[in-house]
Amino acid sequence: MAKLNEYNLVFKGLKEGRHFFNYSVDSSFFKEINDSVVENGDFKVEVTLLKKSQMLQLDFSIEGKVNSICDNCLAALTVPVSFEGTMYVKFGAIYDEPSEEIIILPHEEHEINLAQLIYEFIVVSLPLRSVHSNETDDDSCDDEMIDRLNQQNHHEEEAISEDDIDPRWEALRKLKNNK
């Protein structure tokens, strides 16, 4: 967890106005996060802090890539990820998160750790499906694996005879085959 201390942003002592901070995120960052869905990635994070007398505005710009596997062919894949967003930090009696964009810190706090926010912004920016773009030969699905998967699917369909199919599911099978 000590590795995540480098993502502490100390705001006490800063003058009102804009301040700029840069962070790097790599695989060691993701290893420090409990139950991380990302194992390996490389990101540049830029944070612009607008300090006001009663609140802080944190503007995040995150650019990078995550190493993953293709959901179609199971080959290695690099997924580009970018995020732009704003968080507001207000001050109150106790820590609270009343909404997705607002954090309330106790008045006596002098810093905020951005590691969890950065991680969450990266995760919500990941695509639902990671697949090759097929725009170039270098970035296309593994044809051999796709053929194997299609053969397996074909063998499974042959193994199911018409008598074995539950009539309640027949309508769904027809929809699947009529794409």
PyMOL commands that set and color helices and strands:
alter all, ss='L'
color gray80, all
select helices_A, chain A and resi 2-7+27-32+115-125+137-139+143-159+162-164+167-177
alter helices_A, ss='H'
color red, helices_A
select strands_A, chain A and resi 8-10+17-25+41-51+55-69+76-92+102-106+111-113
alter strands_A, ss='S'
color yellow, strands_A
deselect
rebuild
show_as cartoon
